[in-house]
Amino acid sequence: MGKFKFNATNIEGVYVIEPTVYGDERGYFMETYSEEEFKEAGLDYDFVQDNQSSSRKGVLRGLHFQKNHPQAKLVRVLSGEVFDVAVDLRENSDTYGKWVGVLLSADNKKQLMIPRGFAHGFLVVSDTAEFAYKCDDVYHPEDEGGVMYNSCGIDWPEIDVEPVLSEKDMKHPALSELDFKFKF
């Protein structure tokens, strides 16, 4: 029996992944990634970098992508809860501009697999959250791109604070003004 449930979303290549959690009175154990099982599910990635961030409630990181060095990402939450989003930016995709959003939390232990060709971001909905992700290419700061978080029709959860964005994220163009599309 596999240790993961791979749930396809309404956008090709994006999956919500549920690991099998083994728990008892001591706590729990789970695998968060298995190259063999992911490949069997058609998710064949060579992850080369792991990242982790900590944020407070209302922090909205994104929507980010790399233009010439696109990254596939496997994302999850270590503590707290975030609303995680992937927006399709693949030029010839039937779902260009569409998005997938899912609540990821330390409690539900769900992960989101985002292939290359997507903008990615998340909103912290708990008091704090620790977020971790694997990437299949390294970070190239000179290659950054972004889309304004409120220009894609995303149904962000309502929280009792205003979104907190970085200076850089406040300057991203709207999706309708984006002069970039992934060509694969």
PyMOL commands that place a pseudoatom at each C-alpha (Angstrom):
pseudoatom trace, name=CA, resn=MET, resi=1, chain=A, elem=C, hetatm=0, pos=[0.000, 0.000, 0.000]
pseudoatom trace, name=CA, resn=GLY, resi=2, chain=A, elem=C, hetatm=0, pos=[1.280, 3.480, -0.870]
pseudoatom trace, name=CA, resn=LYS, resi=3, chain=A, elem=C, hetatm=0, pos=[2.076, 6.004, 1.799]
pseudoatom trace, name=CA, resn=PHE, resi=4, chain=A, elem=C, hetatm=0, pos=[0.537, 8.885, -0.174]
pseudoatom trace, name=CA, resn=LYS, resi=5, chain=A, elem=C, hetatm=0, pos=[-2.827, 9.751, -1.661]
pseudoatom trace, name=CA, resn=PHE, resi=6, chain=A, elem=C, hetatm=0, pos=[-2.343, 11.851, -4.819]
pseudoatom trace, name=CA, resn=ASN, resi=7, chain=A, elem=C, hetatm=0, pos=[-5.452, 13.967, -5.453]
pseudoatom trace, name=CA, resn=ALA, resi=8, chain=A, elem=C, hetatm=0, pos=[-5.584, 15.626, -8.869]
pseudoatom trace, name=CA, resn=THR, resi=9, chain=A, elem=C, hetatm=0, pos=[-7.007, 19.157, -8.939]
pseudoatom trace, name=CA, resn=ASN, resi=10, chain=A, elem=C, hetatm=0, pos=[-8.911, 20.892, -11.727]
pseudoatom trace, name=CA, resn=ILE, resi=11, chain=A, elem=C, hetatm=0, pos=[-5.585, 22.075, -13.214]
pseudoatom trace, name=CA, resn=GLU, resi=12, chain=A, elem=C, hetatm=0, pos=[-3.359, 19.521, -14.920]
pseudoatom trace, name=CA, resn=GLY, resi=13, chain=A, elem=C, hetatm=0, pos=[-0.191, 18.751, -12.978]
pseudoatom trace, name=CA, resn=VAL, resi=14, chain=A, elem=C, hetatm=0, pos=[-1.268, 20.287, -9.665]
pseudoatom trace, name=CA, resn=TYR, resi=15, chain=A, elem=C, hetatm=0, pos=[-1.910, 17.742, -6.901]
pseudoatom trace, name=CA, resn=VAL, resi=16, chain=A, elem=C, hetatm=0, pos=[-3.007, 17.856, -3.288]
pseudoatom trace, name=CA, resn=ILE, resi=17, chain=A, elem=C, hetatm=0, pos=[-1.017, 15.131, -1.577]
pseudoatom trace, name=CA, resn=GLU, resi=18, chain=A, elem=C, hetatm=0, pos=[-2.082, 13.451, 1.641]
pseudoatom trace, name=CA, resn=PRO, resi=19, chain=A, elem=C, hetatm=0, pos=[0.594, 11.423, 3.433]
pseudoatom trace, name=CA, resn=THR, resi=20, chain=A, elem=C, hetatm=0, pos=[-0.268, 8.435, 5.581]
pseudoatom trace, name=CA, resn=VAL, resi=21, chain=A, elem=C, hetatm=0, pos=[0.152, 9.459, 9.220]
pseudoatom trace, name=CA, resn=TYR, resi=22, chain=A, elem=C, hetatm=0, pos=[1.011, 6.846, 11.826]
pseudoatom trace, name=CA, resn=GLY, resi=23, chain=A, elem=C, hetatm=0, pos=[0.077, 8.055, 15.298]
pseudoatom trace, name=CA, resn=ASP, resi=24, chain=A, elem=C, hetatm=0, pos=[-0.189, 6.820, 18.844]
pseudoatom trace, name=CA, resn=GLU, resi=25, chain=A, elem=C, hetatm=0, pos=[0.062, 8.247, 22.358]
pseudoatom trace, name=CA, resn=ARG, resi=26, chain=A, elem=C, hetatm=0, pos=[3.674, 9.313, 21.673]
pseudoatom trace, name=CA, resn=GLY, resi=27, chain=A, elem=C, hetatm=0, pos=[2.817, 11.486, 18.666]
pseudoatom trace, name=CA, resn=TYR, resi=28, chain=A, elem=C, hetatm=0, pos=[3.019, 10.695, 14.958]
pseudoatom trace, name=CA, resn=PHE, resi=29, chain=A, elem=C, hetatm=0, pos=[5.319, 9.695, 12.120]
pseudoatom trace, name=CA, resn=MET, resi=30, chain=A, elem=C, hetatm=0, pos=[4.914, 10.257, 8.387]
pseudoatom trace, name=CA, resn=GLU, resi=31, chain=A, elem=C, hetatm=0, pos=[6.957, 10.332, 5.231]
pseudoatom trace, name=CA, resn=THR, resi=32, chain=A, elem=C, hetatm=0, pos=[6.700, 13.682, 3.480]
pseudoatom trace, name=CA, resn=TYR, resi=33, chain=A, elem=C, hetatm=0, pos=[8.342, 12.583, 0.228]
pseudoatom trace, name=CA, resn=SER, resi=34, chain=A, elem=C, hetatm=0, pos=[9.291, 9.340, -1.503]
pseudoatom trace, name=CA, resn=GLU, resi=35, chain=A, elem=C, hetatm=0, pos=[10.969, 9.599, -4.896]
pseudoatom trace, name=CA, resn=GLU, resi=36, chain=A, elem=C, hetatm=0, pos=[9.732, 6.118, -5.840]
pseudoatom trace, name=CA, resn=GLU, resi=37, chain=A, elem=C, hetatm=0, pos=[6.078, 6.724, -4.940]
pseudoatom trace, name=CA, resn=PHE, resi=38, chain=A, elem=C, hetatm=0, pos=[5.997, 10.180, -6.509]
pseudoatom trace, name=CA, resn=LYS, resi=39, chain=A, elem=C, hetatm=0, pos=[7.466, 8.802, -9.759]
pseudoatom trace, name=CA, resn=GLU, resi=40, chain=A, elem=C, hetatm=0, pos=[4.890, 5.976, -9.738]
pseudoatom trace, name=CA, resn=ALA, resi=41, chain=A, elem=C, hetatm=0, pos=[2.211, 8.697, -9.529]
pseudoatom trace, name=CA, resn=GLY, resi=42, chain=A, elem=C, hetatm=0, pos=[3.750, 10.490, -12.535]
pseudoatom trace, name=CA, resn=LEU, resi=43, chain=A, elem=C, hetatm=0, pos=[5.415, 13.209, -10.452]
pseudoatom trace, name=CA, resn=ASP, resi=44, chain=A, elem=C, hetatm=0, pos=[9.016, 12.833, -11.573]
pseudoatom trace, name=CA, resn=TYR, resi=45, chain=A, elem=C, hetatm=0, pos=[11.038, 15.673, -10.051]
pseudoatom trace, name=CA, resn=ASP, resi=46, chain=A, elem=C, hetatm=0, pos=[14.655, 16.016, -9.001]
pseudoatom trace, name=CA, resn=PHE, resi=47, chain=A, elem=C, hetatm=0, pos=[14.470, 18.288, -5.979]
pseudoatom trace, name=CA, resn=VAL, resi=48, chain=A, elem=C, hetatm=0, pos=[17.674, 20.260, -5.395]
pseudoatom trace, name=CA, resn=GLN, resi=49, chain=A, elem=C, hetatm=0, pos=[16.779, 22.835, -2.733]
pseudoatom trace, name=CA, resn=ASP, resi=50, chain=A, elem=C, hetatm=0, pos=[14.655, 22.934, 0.423]
pseudoatom trace, name=CA, resn=ASN, resi=51, chain=A, elem=C, hetatm=0, pos=[13.376, 26.235, 1.825]
pseudoatom trace, name=CA, resn=GLN, resi=52, chain=A, elem=C, hetatm=0, pos=[11.576, 27.221, 5.013]
pseudoatom trace, name=CA, resn=SER, resi=53, chain=A, elem=C, hetatm=0, pos=[9.919, 30.439, 6.152]
pseudoatom trace, name=CA, resn=SER, resi=54, chain=A, elem=C, hetatm=0, pos=[8.155, 31.711, 9.239]
pseudoatom trace, name=CA, resn=SER, resi=55, chain=A, elem=C, hetatm=0, pos=[5.421, 34.338, 9.020]
pseudoatom trace, name=CA, resn=ARG, resi=56, chain=A, elem=C, hetatm=0, pos=[2.748, 35.956, 11.144]
pseudoatom trace, name=CA, resn=LYS, resi=57, chain=A, elem=C, hetatm=0, pos=[-0.968, 36.165, 10.483]
pseudoatom trace, name=CA, resn=GLY, resi=58, chain=A, elem=C, hetatm=0, pos=[-1.879, 38.173, 7.423]
pseudoatom trace, name=CA, resn=VAL, resi=59, chain=A, elem=C, hetatm=0, pos=[1.478, 37.839, 5.682]
pseudoatom trace, name=CA, resn=LEU, resi=60, chain=A, elem=C, hetatm=0, pos=[0.898, 37.191, 1.997]
pseudoatom trace, name=CA, resn=ARG, resi=61, chain=A, elem=C, hetatm=0, pos=[3.944, 35.919, 0.116]
pseudoatom trace, name=CA, resn=GLY, resi=62, chain=A, elem=C, hetatm=0, pos=[3.592, 35.923, -3.652]
pseudoatom trace, name=CA, resn=LEU, resi=63, chain=A, elem=C, hetatm=0, pos=[2.582, 35.408, -6.276]
pseudoatom trace, name=CA, resn=HIS, resi=64, chain=A, elem=C, hetatm=0, pos=[6.112, 34.434, -7.390]
pseudoatom trace, name=CA, resn=PHE, resi=65, chain=A, elem=C, hetatm=0, pos=[7.808, 32.573, -10.235]
pseudoatom trace, name=CA, resn=GLN, resi=66, chain=A, elem=C, hetatm=0, pos=[11.178, 32.406, -11.982]
pseudoatom trace, name=CA, resn=LYS, resi=67, chain=A, elem=C, hetatm=0, pos=[11.143, 33.251, -15.700]
pseudoatom trace, name=CA, resn=ASN, resi=68, chain=A, elem=C, hetatm=0, pos=[14.120, 31.399, -17.197]
pseudoatom trace, name=CA, resn=HIS, resi=69, chain=A, elem=C, hetatm=0, pos=[14.671, 28.933, -14.377]
pseudoatom trace, name=CA, resn=PRO, resi=70, chain=A, elem=C, hetatm=0, pos=[11.121, 27.829, -13.489]
pseudoatom trace, name=CA, resn=GLN, resi=71, chain=A, elem=C, hetatm=0, pos=[10.710, 25.764, -10.351]
pseudoatom trace, name=CA, resn=ALA, resi=72, chain=A, elem=C, hetatm=0, pos=[8.389, 22.922, -9.490]
pseudoatom trace, name=CA, resn=LYS, resi=73, chain=A, elem=C, hetatm=0, pos=[7.565, 23.047, -5.781]
pseudoatom trace, name=CA, resn=LEU, resi=74, chain=A, elem=C, hetatm=0, pos=[6.294, 20.582, -3.194]
pseudoatom trace, name=CA, resn=VAL, resi=75, chain=A, elem=C, hetatm=0, pos=[4.947, 22.738, -0.350]
pseudoatom trace, name=CA, resn=ARG, resi=76, chain=A, elem=C, hetatm=0, pos=[3.697, 22.007, 3.172]
pseudoatom trace, name=CA, resn=VAL, resi=77, chain=A, elem=C, hetatm=0, pos=[3.124, 23.633, 6.553]
pseudoatom trace, name=CA, resn=LEU, resi=78, chain=A, elem=C, hetatm=0, pos=[5.110, 22.627, 9.640]
pseudoatom trace, name=CA, resn=SER, resi=79, chain=A, elem=C, hetatm=0, pos=[3.147, 24.731, 12.128]
pseudoatom trace, name=CA, resn=GLY, resi=80, chain=A, elem=C, hetatm=0, pos=[0.051, 26.872, 11.781]
pseudoatom trace, name=CA, resn=GLU, resi=81, chain=A, elem=C, hetatm=0, pos=[-2.131, 27.201, 8.678]
pseudoatom trace, name=CA, resn=VAL, resi=82, chain=A, elem=C, hetatm=0, pos=[-1.857, 28.919, 5.295]
pseudoatom trace, name=CA, resn=PHE, resi=83, chain=A, elem=C, hetatm=0, pos=[-4.037, 29.266, 2.217]
pseudoatom trace, name=CA, resn=ASP, resi=84, chain=A, elem=C, hetatm=0, pos=[-1.699, 28.176, -0.569]
pseudoatom trace, name=CA, resn=VAL, resi=85, chain=A, elem=C, hetatm=0, pos=[-2.268, 29.115, -4.223]
pseudoatom trace, name=CA, resn=ALA, resi=86, chain=A, elem=C, hetatm=0, pos=[-0.906, 28.141, -7.644]
pseudoatom trace, name=CA, resn=VAL, resi=87, chain=A, elem=C, hetatm=0, pos=[-1.832, 30.193, -10.747]
pseudoatom trace, name=CA, resn=ASP, resi=88, chain=A, elem=C, hetatm=0, pos=[-1.353, 28.653, -14.199]
pseudoatom trace, name=CA, resn=LEU, resi=89, chain=A, elem=C, hetatm=0, pos=[0.908, 30.810, -16.408]
pseudoatom trace, name=CA, resn=ARG, resi=90, chain=A, elem=C, hetatm=0, pos=[1.535, 28.221, -19.163]
pseudoatom trace, name=CA, resn=GLU, resi=91, chain=A, elem=C, hetatm=0, pos=[0.961, 29.922, -22.524]
pseudoatom trace, name=CA, resn=ASN, resi=92, chain=A, elem=C, hetatm=0, pos=[-0.868, 27.084, -24.301]
pseudoatom trace, name=CA, resn=SER, resi=93, chain=A, elem=C, hetatm=0, pos=[-2.712, 25.741, -21.286]
pseudoatom trace, name=CA, resn=ASP, resi=94, chain=A, elem=C, hetatm=0, pos=[-6.510, 25.436, -21.328]
pseudoatom trace, name=CA, resn=THR, resi=95, chain=A, elem=C, hetatm=0, pos=[-6.396, 26.684, -17.736]
pseudoatom trace, name=CA, resn=TYR, resi=96, chain=A, elem=C, hetatm=0, pos=[-4.134, 29.729, -18.246]
pseudoatom trace, name=CA, resn=GLY, resi=97, chain=A, elem=C, hetatm=0, pos=[-4.886, 32.283, -15.509]
pseudoatom trace, name=CA, resn=LYS, resi=98, chain=A, elem=C, hetatm=0, pos=[-6.887, 29.770, -13.441]
pseudoatom trace, name=CA, resn=TRP, resi=99, chain=A, elem=C, hetatm=0, pos=[-5.867, 28.990, -9.897]
pseudoatom trace, name=CA, resn=VAL, resi=100, chain=A, elem=C, hetatm=0, pos=[-5.924, 26.223, -7.316]
pseudoatom trace, name=CA, resn=GLY, resi=101, chain=A, elem=C, hetatm=0, pos=[-6.067, 27.078, -3.616]
pseudoatom trace, name=CA, resn=VAL, resi=102, chain=A, elem=C, hetatm=0, pos=[-5.923, 24.783, -0.617]
pseudoatom trace, name=CA, resn=LEU, resi=103, chain=A, elem=C, hetatm=0, pos=[-5.656, 25.170, 3.147]
pseudoatom trace, name=CA, resn=LEU, resi=104, chain=A, elem=C, hetatm=0, pos=[-2.427, 23.572, 4.282]
pseudoatom trace, name=CA, resn=SER, resi=105, chain=A, elem=C, hetatm=0, pos=[-1.861, 23.115, 7.989]
pseudoatom trace, name=CA, resn=ALA, resi=106, chain=A, elem=C, hetatm=0, pos=[0.201, 21.300, 10.557]
pseudoatom trace, name=CA, resn=ASP, resi=107, chain=A, elem=C, hetatm=0, pos=[-3.026, 19.515, 11.525]
pseudoatom trace, name=CA, resn=ASN, resi=108, chain=A, elem=C, hetatm=0, pos=[-4.182, 18.300, 8.092]
pseudoatom trace, name=CA, resn=LYS, resi=109, chain=A, elem=C, hetatm=0, pos=[-0.597, 17.613, 6.891]
pseudoatom trace, name=CA, resn=LYS, resi=110, chain=A, elem=C, hetatm=0, pos=[-1.634, 18.098, 3.245]
pseudoatom trace, name=CA, resn=GLN, resi=111, chain=A, elem=C, hetatm=0, pos=[0.944, 19.116, 0.663]
pseudoatom trace, name=CA, resn=LEU, resi=112, chain=A, elem=C, hetatm=0, pos=[0.576, 20.847, -2.689]
pseudoatom trace, name=CA, resn=MET, resi=113, chain=A, elem=C, hetatm=0, pos=[2.602, 19.781, -5.731]
pseudoatom trace, name=CA, resn=ILE, resi=114, chain=A, elem=C, hetatm=0, pos=[3.021, 22.711, -8.116]
pseudoatom trace, name=CA, resn=PRO, resi=115, chain=A, elem=C, hetatm=0, pos=[4.672, 21.988, -11.476]
pseudoatom trace, name=CA, resn=ARG, resi=116, chain=A, elem=C, hetatm=0, pos=[6.803, 24.410, -13.449]
pseudoatom trace, name=CA, resn=GLY, resi=117, chain=A, elem=C, hetatm=0, pos=[4.839, 27.129, -15.200]
pseudoatom trace, name=CA, resn=PHE, resi=118, chain=A, elem=C, hetatm=0, pos=[2.895, 28.470, -12.227]
pseudoatom trace, name=CA, resn=ALA, resi=119, chain=A, elem=C, hetatm=0, pos=[2.991, 31.527, -9.995]
pseudoatom trace, name=CA, resn=HIS, resi=120, chain=A, elem=C, hetatm=0, pos=[2.870, 30.545, -6.331]
pseudoatom trace, name=CA, resn=GLY, resi=121, chain=A, elem=C, hetatm=0, pos=[1.932, 32.291, -3.113]
pseudoatom trace, name=CA, resn=PHE, resi=122, chain=A, elem=C, hetatm=0, pos=[0.304, 31.863, 0.271]
pseudoatom trace, name=CA, resn=LEU, resi=123, chain=A, elem=C, hetatm=0, pos=[-1.587, 33.779, 2.954]
pseudoatom trace, name=CA, resn=VAL, resi=124, chain=A, elem=C, hetatm=0, pos=[-0.999, 32.982, 6.632]
pseudoatom trace, name=CA, resn=VAL, resi=125, chain=A, elem=C, hetatm=0, pos=[-4.387, 32.500, 8.318]
pseudoatom trace, name=CA, resn=SER, resi=126, chain=A, elem=C, hetatm=0, pos=[-3.208, 31.329, 11.755]
pseudoatom trace, name=CA, resn=ASP, resi=127, chain=A, elem=C, hetatm=0, pos=[-1.360, 33.491, 14.306]
pseudoatom trace, name=CA, resn=THR, resi=128, chain=A, elem=C, hetatm=0, pos=[1.962, 32.228, 12.907]
pseudoatom trace, name=CA, resn=ALA, resi=129, chain=A, elem=C, hetatm=0, pos=[3.013, 29.594, 10.404]
pseudoatom trace, name=CA, resn=GLU, resi=130, chain=A, elem=C, hetatm=0, pos=[6.150, 27.769, 9.390]
pseudoatom trace, name=CA, resn=PHE, resi=131, chain=A, elem=C, hetatm=0, pos=[6.177, 26.847, 5.715]
pseudoatom trace, name=CA, resn=ALA, resi=132, chain=A, elem=C, hetatm=0, pos=[8.548, 24.414, 3.968]
pseudoatom trace, name=CA, resn=TYR, resi=133, chain=A, elem=C, hetatm=0, pos=[9.025, 23.525, 0.336]
pseudoatom trace, name=CA, resn=LYS, resi=134, chain=A, elem=C, hetatm=0, pos=[11.198, 21.549, -2.013]
pseudoatom trace, name=CA, resn=CYS, resi=135, chain=A, elem=C, hetatm=0, pos=[12.247, 23.037, -5.382]
pseudoatom trace, name=CA, resn=ASP, resi=136, chain=A, elem=C, hetatm=0, pos=[13.568, 21.327, -8.497]
pseudoatom trace, name=CA, resn=ASP, resi=137, chain=A, elem=C, hetatm=0, pos=[15.825, 24.293, -9.377]
pseudoatom trace, name=CA, resn=VAL, resi=138, chain=A, elem=C, hetatm=0, pos=[17.815, 26.695, -7.234]
pseudoatom trace, name=CA, resn=TYR, resi=139, chain=A, elem=C, hetatm=0, pos=[16.755, 30.255, -6.528]
pseudoatom trace, name=CA, resn=HIS, resi=140, chain=A, elem=C, hetatm=0, pos=[17.940, 32.826, -9.074]
pseudoatom trace, name=CA, resn=PRO, resi=141, chain=A, elem=C, hetatm=0, pos=[17.212, 36.327, -7.664]
pseudoatom trace, name=CA, resn=GLU, resi=142, chain=A, elem=C, hetatm=0, pos=[17.845, 38.023, -11.019]
pseudoatom trace, name=CA, resn=ASP, resi=143, chain=A, elem=C, hetatm=0, pos=[15.192, 35.809, -12.633]
pseudoatom trace, name=CA, resn=GLU, resi=144, chain=A, elem=C, hetatm=0, pos=[12.234, 36.697, -10.390]
pseudoatom trace, name=CA, resn=GLY, resi=145, chain=A, elem=C, hetatm=0, pos=[8.797, 37.419, -11.709]
pseudoatom trace, name=CA, resn=GLY, resi=146, chain=A, elem=C, hetatm=0, pos=[5.489, 37.986, -10.028]
pseudoatom trace, name=CA, resn=VAL, resi=147, chain=A, elem=C, hetatm=0, pos=[1.782, 38.651, -10.381]
pseudoatom trace, name=CA, resn=MET, resi=148, chain=A, elem=C, hetatm=0, pos=[-0.289, 40.922, -8.128]
pseudoatom trace, name=CA, resn=TYR, resi=149, chain=A, elem=C, hetatm=0, pos=[-2.086, 38.702, -5.615]
pseudoatom trace, name=CA, resn=ASN, resi=150, chain=A, elem=C, hetatm=0, pos=[-5.500, 40.358, -6.071]
pseudoatom trace, name=CA, resn=SER, resi=151, chain=A, elem=C, hetatm=0, pos=[-5.569, 40.323, -9.898]
pseudoatom trace, name=CA, resn=CYS, resi=152, chain=A, elem=C, hetatm=0, pos=[-6.264, 36.641, -10.566]
pseudoatom trace, name=CA, resn=GLY, resi=153, chain=A, elem=C, hetatm=0, pos=[-9.762, 36.244, -9.129]
pseudoatom trace, name=CA, resn=ILE, resi=154, chain=A, elem=C, hetatm=0, pos=[-8.451, 34.236, -6.187]
pseudoatom trace, name=CA, resn=ASP, resi=155, chain=A, elem=C, hetatm=0, pos=[-10.983, 33.707, -3.419]
pseudoatom trace, name=CA, resn=TRP, resi=156, chain=A, elem=C, hetatm=0, pos=[-8.605, 34.485, -0.534]
pseudoatom trace, name=CA, resn=PRO, resi=157, chain=A, elem=C, hetatm=0, pos=[-9.972, 33.609, 2.924]
pseudoatom trace, name=CA, resn=GLU, resi=158, chain=A, elem=C, hetatm=0, pos=[-11.217, 36.514, 5.007]
pseudoatom trace, name=CA, resn=ILE, resi=159, chain=A, elem=C, hetatm=0, pos=[-9.114, 37.124, 8.080]
pseudoatom trace, name=CA, resn=ASP, resi=160, chain=A, elem=C, hetatm=0, pos=[-9.286, 39.865, 10.705]
pseudoatom trace, name=CA, resn=VAL, resi=161, chain=A, elem=C, hetatm=0, pos=[-6.122, 41.684, 9.533]
pseudoatom trace, name=CA, resn=GLU, resi=162, chain=A, elem=C, hetatm=0, pos=[-5.110, 43.377, 6.301]
pseudoatom trace, name=CA, resn=PRO, resi=163, chain=A, elem=C, hetatm=0, pos=[-2.694, 41.417, 4.085]
pseudoatom trace, name=CA, resn=VAL, resi=164, chain=A, elem=C, hetatm=0, pos=[0.960, 42.253, 4.726]
pseudoatom trace, name=CA, resn=LEU, resi=165, chain=A, elem=C, hetatm=0, pos=[3.072, 42.231, 1.556]
pseudoatom trace, name=CA, resn=SER, resi=166, chain=A, elem=C, hetatm=0, pos=[6.726, 42.870, 0.910]
pseudoatom trace, name=CA, resn=GLU, resi=167, chain=A, elem=C, hetatm=0, pos=[7.703, 46.023, -0.968]
pseudoatom trace, name=CA, resn=LYS, resi=168, chain=A, elem=C, hetatm=0, pos=[8.570, 43.832, -3.960]
pseudoatom trace, name=CA, resn=ASP, resi=169, chain=A, elem=C, hetatm=0, pos=[5.223, 41.992, -3.932]
pseudoatom trace, name=CA, resn=MET, resi=170, chain=A, elem=C, hetatm=0, pos=[3.295, 45.284, -3.923]
pseudoatom trace, name=CA, resn=LYS, resi=171, chain=A, elem=C, hetatm=0, pos=[4.889, 46.173, -7.285]
pseudoatom trace, name=CA, resn=HIS, resi=172, chain=A, elem=C, hetatm=0, pos=[3.944, 43.063, -9.295]
pseudoatom trace, name=CA, resn=PRO, resi=173, chain=A, elem=C, hetatm=0, pos=[1.793, 43.647, -12.385]
pseudoatom trace, name=CA, resn=ALA, resi=174, chain=A, elem=C, hetatm=0, pos=[-1.787, 42.481, -12.622]
pseudoatom trace, name=CA, resn=LEU, resi=175, chain=A, elem=C, hetatm=0, pos=[-2.339, 39.214, -14.472]
pseudoatom trace, name=CA, resn=SER, resi=176, chain=A, elem=C, hetatm=0, pos=[-3.963, 41.153, -17.345]
pseudoatom trace, name=CA, resn=GLU, resi=177, chain=A, elem=C, hetatm=0, pos=[-0.799, 43.307, -17.640]
pseudoatom trace, name=CA, resn=LEU, resi=178, chain=A, elem=C, hetatm=0, pos=[1.718, 40.481, -17.319]
pseudoatom trace, name=CA, resn=ASP, resi=179, chain=A, elem=C, hetatm=0, pos=[4.036, 40.430, -20.341]
pseudoatom trace, name=CA, resn=PHE, resi=180, chain=A, elem=C, hetatm=0, pos=[5.334, 36.935, -19.599]
pseudoatom trace, name=CA, resn=LYS, resi=181, chain=A, elem=C, hetatm=0, pos=[3.976, 33.408, -20.173]
pseudoatom trace, name=CA, resn=PHE, resi=182, chain=A, elem=C, hetatm=0, pos=[5.741, 30.067, -19.811]
pseudoatom trace, name=CA, resn=LYS, resi=183, chain=A, elem=C, hetatm=0, pos=[6.272, 28.468, -23.224]
pseudoatom trace, name=CA, resn=PHE, resi=184, chain=A, elem=C, hetatm=0, pos=[6.091, 24.725, -22.581]
for i in range(1, 184): cmd.bond("trace and resi %d" % i, "trace and resi %d" % (i + 1))
show_as sticks, trace
zoom trace
